[in-house]
Amino acid sequence: MNILVYGAGVLGSQLAQVLVRGGNDVTILARGKRAEELEREGIVIRHVFQFKTTVDPVRVTRTLEENDEYDLIFVVMKYNDFPSVLPILAANQSRNVVIVGNNADARSMQLFLEKNSKVEKRIAFGFQVSGGRRQEDRMLSIGGATGQMVIGGLDDEIAFKSILDQAFERTKYKLNYLDDIDAWLKSHIVPILMLNAVSFNEKREMIQLDGNRKQLQHMIGAMDEGFRVLEAMGITIIPEIQAKLIRKHQRMFYFLLKMYSMLPVYKLVAGSFGEIEALDHAFTVWKKATGVPTPHWEILKRDYSIL
């Protein structure tokens, strides 16, 4: 199957490797130094927990032209980078597009593509459940090869589900189809913001969580407030266990958060400042629209965050 992975960061590289190993004809879109690295070395991934490094050759392109045609396009990038890619996707003649990553605005992205595309676009949204970070000329991965993606359409079942199943048929990668992917994506934004909003210094550099008792308590309270904002918008919290853990098992969640703040793994799942800032902007709009009180969020932003 002819597949384009648009985006060659950690998650895009992981996904491209899975698809290559599944026997697909994969092209990865990259630019600059990253494109040169991929052409020279292939996809080099250090699998942290498996204690191994894999190398997979892949075709590289630097552009998506109007007449380029792929059976599937996976757009894997940060939320704040999606807007710059949408016009390029709309101009291209490929029909089946999966937008992968944190997303506070899936509906407007779909409407843009439907309105501006030259051919009928069939669109799905997903989130790759893995993580990692870039290290010189390779990627550090905590998942990827045997990972999974939550995926779904906004209105009905994905029209090209059989094509997706075929693409991953010979892999160990799991596609977890959801009926309400928009609710899942919005629910996911709450813990992402809660964990990342207090993790940057004034230079926008990633720092370790302080992990003191007051900070963690405000983070837990802020997460509960975030879910209440979504509920006021009529959004179901998916998975439901997130809200239950916060509201019925706060002591357990506190110790889990305490452990997270002490371990270096946070560096492998953290977001970038630009993406977190964009997600925070979207969430602030939701807060104002619902009028739900968020005192813990306000204290976090006042005392611990530079957002």
Sequence and secondary structure as in RCSB ss.txt:
>XXXX:A:sequence
MNILVYGAGVLGSQLAQVLVRGGNDVTILARGKRAEELEREGIVIRHVFQFKTTVDPVRVTRTLEENDEYDLIFV
VMKYNDFPSVLPILAANQSRNVVIVGNNADARSMQLFLEKNSKVEKRIAFGFQVSGGRRQEDRMLSIGGATGQMV
IGGLDDEIAFKSILDQAFERTKYKLNYLDDIDAWLKSHIVPILMLNAVSFNEKREMIQLDGNRKQLQHMIGAMDE
GFRVLEAMGITIIPEIQAKLIRKHQRMFYFLLKMYSMLPVYKLVAGSFGEIEALDHAFTVWKKATGVPTPHWEIL
KRDYSIL
>XXXX:A:secstr
 EEEEE  SHHHHHHHHHHHHTT EEEEE  HHHHHHHHHH EEEEETTTTEEEEE  EEES   TT   SEEEE
E  GGGHHHHHHHHHHS   EEEEES  S HHHHHHHHHHH SS  EEEEEEE   EEEETTEEEESSSTT EEE
EE SSSS TTHHHHHHHTTTSS EEEE S HHHHHHHHHHHHHHHHTTSB TTS B      HHHHHHHHHHHHH
HHHHHHHTT   SSTHHHHHHHH HHHHHHHHHHHHHSTTHHHH   HHHHHHHHHHHHHHHHHH    HHHHHH
HHHT   
